[in-house]
Amino acid sequence: MISALVSFFGGSVFRMIWGEVSAFITAKQEHAQELDRMKLQGELDAAQHARNLEAIRVQNELGVKVIEVQRDADIDRIEAGAWERTVDVVGKLTGIAFIDIWNQSVRPLLATLAILFVCFEIIEHGMVLTDWDRELFGAILGIYVADRSLAHRGK
């Protein structure tokens, strides 16, 4: 009985603590990445501005139309925007039904198999659960209780 409680609380508490630590580390990393991205974007914008100014100066000297430079800048902006949109859609549904269903069904399938295994053990041993059965059952419940608790908090 105590080992089942240890399995239950051990699985839940460890997952909740790890979730909080992981969330803190992830937030810190994302903040650092955002600062680095802003710095890099500023440097890239300054370099692009310097290139644009130089191109305009050279075009004026050579008599080349400014429209061509603006066209190139627009193409660069479109390509950069496409890359940003590509990065933003990572982790979202793909729109391909089979892949989306597969990605969403792996975890429930494994949980169902675990529950069926526990039921098989109960049927095989009768209504008398061994220590191992109680530990497994406690761990499964712990995962689901912690998962539901963390899901409501957005973890």
C-alpha positions in Angstrom: 0.0 0.0 0.0 2.8 2.5 0.9 4.7 1.6 -2.3 1.6 2.5 -4.3 1.3 5.8 -2.6 5.0 6.5 -3.2 4.6 5.6 -6.9 1.5 7.9 -7.1 3.1 10.9 -5.4 6.5 10.2 -6.8 5.2 10.3 -10.3 3.0 13.3 -9.8 5.4 15.4 -7.7 8.4 14.6 -9.8 6.5 15.6 -12.9 5.1 18.8 -11.4 8.5 19.8 -10.1 10.2 19.0 -13.3 7.5 20.8 -15.2 8.1 24.0 -13.2 11.9 23.7 -13.5 11.6 23.0 -17.2 9.2 26.0 -17.7 11.6 28.3 -15.8 14.6 27.2 -17.9 12.6 27.4 -21.1 11.4 30.9 -20.3 14.9 32.0 -19.4 16.3 30.6 -22.7 13.5 32.1 -24.7 14.2 35.5 -23.1 17.9 35.2 -23.9 17.1 34.1 -27.4 14.7 37.0 -27.9 17.4 39.5 -26.8 19.9 37.9 -29.1 17.5 38.0 -31.9 16.7 41.7 -31.3 20.4 42.5 -31.2 21.1 40.5 -34.4 18.0 42.0 -36.1 19.2 45.5 -35.2 22.7 44.8 -36.6 21.1 43.3 -39.8 18.8 46.3 -40.2 21.8 48.7 -39.7 23.8 46.7 -42.3 20.9 46.6 -44.7 20.4 50.3 -44.3 24.1 51.0 -45.0 23.9 48.8 -48.1 20.8 50.5 -49.3 22.4 54.0 -48.8 25.5 52.8 -50.7 23.4 51.3 -53.5 21.4 54.5 -53.9 24.6 56.5 -54.0 26.1 54.2 -56.6 22.9 54.2 -58.6 22.8 57.9 -58.6 26.4 57.9 -59.8 25.8 55.3 -62.4 22.3 56.5 -63.4 20.6 53.2 -62.4 17.0 53.4 -61.4 16.1 53.3 -57.7 13.1 51.1 -58.5 15.4 48.2 -59.1 17.0 48.5 -55.6 13.5 48.8 -54.0 12.5 45.7 -55.9 15.4 43.8 -54.5 14.7 45.1 -51.0 11.1 44.0 -51.3 12.2 40.5 -52.4 14.5 40.3 -49.4 11.7 41.4 -47.1 9.3 38.8 -48.6 11.9 36.0 -48.2 12.5 37.0 -44.6 8.8 37.1 -43.9 8.3 33.7 -45.4 11.0 32.3 -43.1 9.4 33.9 -40.0 6.0 32.4 -41.0 7.7 29.0 -41.5 9.3 29.1 -38.0 6.0 30.2 -36.4 4.0 27.2 -37.7 6.3 24.6 -36.2 4.3 22.6 -33.7 0.9 23.5 -35.1 -1.4 21.1 -36.8 -0.1 20.1 -40.2 -3.4 19.9 -41.9 -2.6 16.4 -43.1 -5.2 14.4 -41.3 -3.2 11.2 -40.9 -0.2 12.9 -39.4 -2.3 15.0 -37.1 -4.3 12.0 -35.9 -1.1 10.0 -35.4 0.6 12.8 -33.4 -2.4 13.2 -31.2 -3.1 9.4 -30.7 0.3 8.1 -29.6 0.0 9.1 -26.0 -3.6 7.9 -25.5 -2.8 4.6 -27.2 0.1 4.0 -24.8 -2.1 4.9 -21.9 -4.8 2.5 -23.1 -2.3 -0.3 -23.4 -1.1 0.4 -19.9 -4.7 0.3 -18.6 -5.4 -2.9 -20.5 -2.2 -4.4 -19.0 -3.3 -3.5 -15.5 -6.8 -5.1 -16.2 -5.1 -8.2 -17.5 -3.0 -8.5 -14.3 -6.1 -8.1 -12.2 -7.9 -10.8 -14.2 -4.9 -13.1 -14.0 -4.4 -12.7 -10.3 -8.0 -12.3 -9.3 -9.0 -9.3 -7.3 -5.8 -9.6 -5.2 -3.3 -7.1 -6.5 0.4 -7.7 -6.0 2.7 -4.9 -4.8 3.9 -4.5 -8.4 0.3 -4.1 -9.6 -0.5 -1.4 -7.0 2.8 0.4 -7.9 2.0 0.4 -11.6 -1.6 1.5 -11.0 -0.4 4.3 -8.7 2.1 5.5 -11.3 -0.5 5.5 -14.1 -2.9 7.4 -11.9 -0.1 9.8 -10.9 0.7 10.5 -14.5 -2.9 11.3 -15.3 -3.5 13.4 -12.2 -0.3 15.4 -12.8 -1.0 15.7 -16.5 -4.5 17.1 -15.9 -3.3 19.4 -13.3 -0.4 20.7 -15.4 -2.7 20.9 -18.6 -5.1 23.3 -16.8 -2.1 25.5 -15.9 -0.8 25.5 -19.4 2.3 23.3 -18.8 
